[in-house]
């Protein structure tokens, strides 16, 4: 009897990984998915919180893809190990603070470790190879023809790494040479256009899938990367915790002085979310008018907090009033009430915005 071959797929939740799995499933291969949580994923955070994203579906697209494909999905938290990739990328950053090539190597390396562990535990039931949805030329940093061998080699996966959507543009891998999969039934996609993928999705009957554009990582976002770089500069070291990652996704970040910054919520959803962090940061609440919750990151003095309250007042309904009342709560929970004159819009230095 023929051996039932099994593959483990990196399932991001995007269209490419969805299609890559389906292409291999069509050849009778059993597939199991793995999704790695780094802390920097866009979906499930701001999309679920911000009103401007209220029309976007609130779902984990990796889980959704797994359901469409009918496969098991392993979600693995690598946020702690991932820090070294973000802070010290061997192959450098992309356009922003995105360590895309190192990221891909790391994720394939983690999948390869799972593959090897499964093979050791059950030779017949273990995984035989790894699938990714990579397409040559789609990402300027990590998905180039010259970087594909680097990912395979440095991850340790070598020729057990198969990219079904662009396999015909690459040397044959072990699964192809051994006849586990038919190379002629894979594809030669290349470039940034997603039209071939969308056509293939239609062929497979996929109508509801994550929009094939952009990316799911905040580190590719210029604004977010500037905030992270500012955080590192202010603290004098490249380091972060999960709470830092979350707060960089929230609100307006305003730094009137090197030793502290304001995080001013932009809408009700952010306001509600940031309420959960009031014990971790000094906070400013405007009580006389409708206005945002403001958290203070850094080491502000008492005078700094008063000054910050004036800046926060600029974003309230009473921005043009001569007086407003605010509550300032320091770490430890001590709250004091103050009457301040909100800073006028024209008085806020645009250079303060991070």
Phi and psi in degrees as a GROMACS rama.xvg file:
@    title "Ramachandran Plot"
@    xaxis  label "Phi"
@    yaxis  label "Psi"
@TYPE xy
-70.0952  142.206  UNK-2
-74.6268  133.435  UNK-3
-76.0555  111.665  UNK-4
-81.6299  147.022  UNK-5
-129.069  145.229  UNK-6
-129.323  150.264  UNK-7
-109.578  130.954  UNK-8
-114.976  134.224  UNK-9
-74.7038  110.646  UNK-10
-111.87  98.8419  UNK-11
-78.2698  -26.6868  UNK-12
105.479  -5.36091  UNK-13
-83.292  172.953  UNK-14
-63.9918  -40.9192  UNK-15
-61.685  -47.1642  UNK-16
-68.4086  -33.537  UNK-17
-59.0045  -48.0869  UNK-18
-68.2484  -40.0974  UNK-19
-58.6857  -42.1614  UNK-20
-65.6288  -44.9077  UNK-21
-61.634  -40.1529  UNK-22
-59.0481  -41.6569  UNK-23
-75.5429  -36.8225  UNK-24
-59.4341  -36.4393  UNK-25
-62.3329  -18.0213  UNK-26
-98.3738  13.0609  UNK-27
81.7018  15.0971  UNK-28
-88.2069  135.906  UNK-29
-80.1071  131.784  UNK-30
-124.128  140.436  UNK-31
-125.676  137.545  UNK-32
-97.1777  155.656  UNK-33
-136.967  134.8  UNK-34
-126.094  126.331  UNK-35
-100.299  127.512  UNK-36
-94.0165  118.807  UNK-37
-103.967  -18.2045  UNK-38
99.4481  -14.4622  UNK-39
-103.263  8.35969  UNK-40
-70.9115  139.749  UNK-41
-73.0431  -50.4566  UNK-42
-66.7722  149.042  UNK-43
85.5648  -5.96169  UNK-44
-116.203  -90.5235  UNK-45
-64.1196  -32.6278  UNK-46
-62.7536  -31.1419  UNK-47
-87.0659  -17.0208  UNK-48
-102.037  -44.6002  UNK-49
-83.4298  140.898  UNK-50
-65.71  -32.5929  UNK-51
-64.9109  -18.4604  UNK-52
-103.872  14.6758  UNK-53
-65.0545  -22.6244  UNK-54
-82.2539  -13.6557  UNK-55
-76.5409  142.391  UNK-56
-67.5176  133.83  UNK-57
-90.6868  89.6708  UNK-58
-153.583  159.806  UNK-59
-89.01  112.048  UNK-60
-68.3933  -24.6065  UNK-61
-67.5912  -44.3933  UNK-62
-64.6537  -39.5095  UNK-63
-62.6016  -43.7872  UNK-64
-62.6934  -42.6496  UNK-65
-61.0424  -38.6914  UNK-66
-66.113  -43.2291  UNK-67
-60.0606  -37.7128  UNK-68
-84.843  -16.3138  UNK-69
71.5437  38.419  UNK-70
-123.068  159.908  UNK-71
-74.8007  141.482  UNK-72
-123.106  125.686  UNK-73
-97.1732  121.728  UNK-74
-102.745  119.972  UNK-75
-118.281  125.079  UNK-76
-82.912  111.405  UNK-77
-116.069  18.9571  UNK-78
-59.1029  -34.9783  UNK-79
-74.2899  -47.313  UNK-80
-65.5079  -28.3169  UNK-81
-70.8352  -18.8655  UNK-82
-55.3425  -41.8747  UNK-83
-64.9921  -30.0474  UNK-84
-66.9723  -42.9562  UNK-85
-71.332  -40.7244  UNK-86
-81.6035  -38.0243  UNK-87
-130.852  63.9163  UNK-88
-69.6297  121.649  UNK-89
-58.0759  -38.5421  UNK-90
-99.2986  10.4004  UNK-91
80.2997  -179.849  UNK-92
-95.0504  164.747  UNK-93
-86.0128  -141.947  UNK-94
-64.1627  -29.2299  UNK-95
-122.268  -134.928  UNK-96
-98.9692  34.8735  UNK-97
-93.1829  112.456  UNK-98
-87.937  58.0578  UNK-99
-58.298  -43.5077  UNK-100
-67.7931  -45.9539  UNK-101
-63.2353  -36.3169  UNK-102
-62.0012  -47.6865  UNK-103
-64.0049  -43.477  UNK-104
-58.6621  -45.4349  UNK-105
-62.8906  -44.0136  UNK-106
-68.4608  -40.4786  UNK-107
-66.1386  -37.2873  UNK-108
-59.8445  -43.7941  UNK-109
-64.5067  -41.339  UNK-110
-65.1382  -38.5936  UNK-111
-64.6053  -36.5928  UNK-112
-62.9879  -40.0837  UNK-113
-65.047  -41.1469  UNK-114
-60.3534  -48.5898  UNK-115
-65.0533  -39.7931  UNK-116
-63.3133  -43.3803  UNK-117
-64.9524  -39.1421  UNK-118
-66.1494  -35.3899  UNK-119
-71.1547  -36.8127  UNK-120
-75.0181  -35.6958  UNK-121
-150.928  99.5499  UNK-122
-57.0806  -42.9891  UNK-123
-81.9243  -24.1216  UNK-124
-101.974  -0.860541  UNK-125
-77.9435  173.604  UNK-126
-80.0178  147.171  UNK-127
-101.872  -30.7843  UNK-128
-158.992  173.712  UNK-129
-116.567  140.925  UNK-130
-115.661  138.142  UNK-131
-130.761  162.924  UNK-132
-95.4782  20.1934  UNK-133
-61.414  145.537  UNK-134
-132.572  128.094  UNK-135
-58.0892  130.723  UNK-136
85.3251  0.875212  UNK-137
-82.7747  -35.3364  UNK-138
-119.099  127.25  UNK-139
-65.4621  -23.0668  UNK-140
-95.3887  -47.5839  UNK-141
-110.21  -17.6755  UNK-142
-116.432  64.9577  UNK-143
-117.171  157.22  UNK-144
-59.9044  -34.7605  UNK-145
-77.1205  -18.6918  UNK-146
-91.6309  -18.0143  UNK-147
-56.8542  -47.378  UNK-148
-64.6899  -30.935  UNK-149
-63.5747  -44.4546  UNK-150
-61.8236  -45.841  UNK-151
-63.741  -43.2842  UNK-152
-71.9814  -51.3091  UNK-153
-73.705  -20.0709  UNK-154
-80.9463  -17.8785  UNK-155
88.33  -4.26252  UNK-156
-74.4583  -29.6941  UNK-157
51.364  -130.178  UNK-158
-89.6265  18.4542  UNK-159
-94.1001  6.73643  UNK-160
-99.3917  117.89  UNK-161
-117.419  131.623  UNK-162
-113.735  90.9646  UNK-163
-58.4889  -30.5366  UNK-164
-77.6635  -18.8908  UNK-165
-134.102  19.6889  UNK-166
-56.6954  -36.2989  UNK-167
-71.8835  -8.65481  UNK-168
-96.6681  1.62836  UNK-169
-127.006  160.878  UNK-170
-59.1838  149.347  UNK-171
-61.9383  137.111  UNK-172
-94.4372  174.743  UNK-173
-55.9652  -47.2877  UNK-174
-57.9377  -32.5307  UNK-175
-75.7946  -44.969  UNK-176
-65.2657  -34.4863  UNK-177
-82.9319  -6.80224  UNK-178
81.5376  14.1446  UNK-179
-68.6813  -33.5458  UNK-180
-130.197  156.488  UNK-181
-94.5688  112.827  UNK-182
-58.4126  -33.9218  UNK-183
-68.347  -15.696  UNK-184
-98.241  11.1954  UNK-185
-106.838  -172.985  UNK-186
-125.054  169.618  UNK-187
-123.743  37.4996  UNK-188
-62.165  146.316  UNK-189
-157.941  158.388  UNK-190
88.3767  178.185  UNK-191
-87.5282  -15.169  UNK-192
-65.804  137.31  UNK-193
-102.005  5.85437  UNK-194
-59.4069  -42.5128  UNK-195
-60.9575  -39.5638  UNK-196
-66.4028  -39.5992  UNK-197
-66.9304  -35.7077  UNK-198
-66.7435  -40.0234  UNK-199
-68.1959  -36.8387  UNK-200
-60.7305  -41.8258  UNK-201
-63.0161  -40.8167  UNK-202
-60.7316  -40.3403  UNK-203
-81.292  -6.89731  UNK-204
85.4585  17.2737  UNK-205
-85.9957  117.08  UNK-206
-111.025  -30.3683  UNK-207
-111.058  105.778  UNK-208
-151.351  165.601  UNK-209
-60.7716  140.336  UNK-210
-59.6114  126.638  UNK-211
-78.7711  68.6107  UNK-212
-158.69  157.638  UNK-213
70.3081  -126.695  UNK-214
-173.384  170.38  UNK-215
-107.14  11.3042  UNK-216
-113.508  127.43  UNK-217
-63.1523  -24.0687  UNK-218
-68.3741  -15.4318  UNK-219
-84.1996  -8.61373  UNK-220
-87.3111  126.734  UNK-221
-61.0145  -45.5174  UNK-222
-62.196  -45.9928  UNK-223
-63.7912  -42.0589  UNK-224
-62.6376  -37.4908  UNK-225
-62.8995  -39.5244  UNK-226
-66.924  -39.337  UNK-227
-67.8606  -41.9528  UNK-228
-62.5847  -39.18  UNK-229
-63.6126  -40.9603  UNK-230
-60.7263  -46.5075  UNK-231
-62.6266  -41.8366  UNK-232
-63.7871  -44.0307  UNK-233
-65.5757  -35.7031  UNK-234
-89.0755  -11.5772  UNK-235
74.8726  17.0221  UNK-236
-159.888  154.063  UNK-237
-86.438  96.4412  UNK-238
-156.55  154.368  UNK-239
-161.648  159.833  UNK-240
-120.242  169.158  UNK-241
-58.0797  -38.8727  UNK-242
-62.8022  -35.446  UNK-243
-62.2212  -44.5148  UNK-244
-58.0443  -44.7891  UNK-245
-65.2113  -44.3253  UNK-246
-69.9682  -26.3979  UNK-247
-67.6718  -18.9324  UNK-248
-85.7636  -12.7163  UNK-249
-104.233  140.935  UNK-250
64.3811  -176.124  UNK-251
-87.1406  135.215  UNK-252
-107.524  118.601  UNK-253
-125.908  122.773  UNK-254
-116.723  95.0962  UNK-255
-78.29  -14.6658  UNK-256
-151.63  154.388  UNK-257
-60.2478  -28.2781  UNK-258
-93.1469  -0.132366  UNK-259
-159.143  158.88  UNK-260
-143.009  158.929  UNK-261
-98.3765  142.451  UNK-262
-117.44  106.056  UNK-263
-105.871  119.763  UNK-264
-63.795  149.113  UNK-265
-102.083  -16.0197  UNK-266
-164.75  176.979  UNK-267
-60.2791  -41.6794  UNK-268
-60.19  -45.0483  UNK-269
-66.231  -40.082  UNK-270
-55.3679  -47.9623  UNK-271
-64.9758  -41.6294  UNK-272
-64.2104  -45.4882  UNK-273
-68.5505  -20.3407  UNK-274
-56.4752  -31.6803  UNK-275
-70.6394  -8.6829  UNK-276
-108.161  8.66393  UNK-277
-64.2068  -23.6098  UNK-278
-83.0847  -10.3972  UNK-279
-101.819  -14.2132  UNK-280
-136.587  149.338  UNK-281
-59.4416  147.79  UNK-282
-136.621  156.923  UNK-283
-126.522  125.632  UNK-284
-123.09  125.88  UNK-285
-84.6981  121.328  UNK-286
-103.383  -20.6115  UNK-287
-89.8567  -15.9234  UNK-288
-143.505  162.137  UNK-289
-67.9788  132.991  UNK-290
-169.168  173.406  UNK-291
-81.6722  156.044  UNK-292
-78.4189  138.435  UNK-293
-124.764  128.943  UNK-294
-105.262  148.317  UNK-295
-115.743  120.309  UNK-296
-104.209  130.602  UNK-297
126.881  -149.097  UNK-298
-128.351  68.3123  UNK-299
-75.7909  147.06  UNK-300
-84.9643  176.297  UNK-301
-60.7165  -41.9236  UNK-302
-64.7391  -37.1436  UNK-303
-61.9068  -38.9292  UNK-304
-67.3835  -37.3633  UNK-305
-65.2837  -44.3869  UNK-306
-63.0916  -40.917  UNK-307
-62.9068  -36.8415  UNK-308
-63.7051  -36.6612  UNK-309
-65.1403  -38.8555  UNK-310
-67.2606  -44.9141  UNK-311
-60.0484  -35.6573  UNK-312
-61.5243  -26.2606  UNK-313
-61.0607  -24.5345  UNK-314
-99.1823  10.7976  UNK-315
-100.3  174.841  UNK-316
-68.5067  -18.7437  UNK-317
-100.53  26.5396  UNK-318
-58.5535  -25.0764  UNK-319
-103.626  5.73105  UNK-320
-78.2631  160.564  UNK-321
-81.7929  -24.5865  UNK-322
-139.541  149.137  UNK-323
-151.259  156.477  UNK-324
-104.627  134.436  UNK-325
-131.869  153.489  UNK-326
-110.226  128.358  UNK-327
-111.663  121.534  UNK-328
-112.829  120.806  UNK-329
-87.3012  168.173  UNK-330
-59.7921  135.193  UNK-331
104.407  -14.9006  UNK-332
94.9887  3.60912  UNK-333
-75.8419  122.793  UNK-334
-113.98  134.143  UNK-335
-126.252  151.16  UNK-336
-107.105  139.117  UNK-337
-138.543  149.148  UNK-338
-106.315  123.364  UNK-339
-132.5  162.652  UNK-340
-98.596  117.55  UNK-341
-62.6732  145.088  UNK-342
-69.2417  133.796  UNK-343
-71.9316  151.696  UNK-344
-51.1778  -40.926  UNK-345
-72.9447  -12.6241  UNK-346
-88.4137  -12.8014  UNK-347
-80.0782  119.89  UNK-348
-71.0876  119.945  UNK-349
-62.2783  -23.072  UNK-350
-71.6655  -10.5  UNK-351
-76.8969  -25.4394  UNK-352
-67.3031  128.807  UNK-353
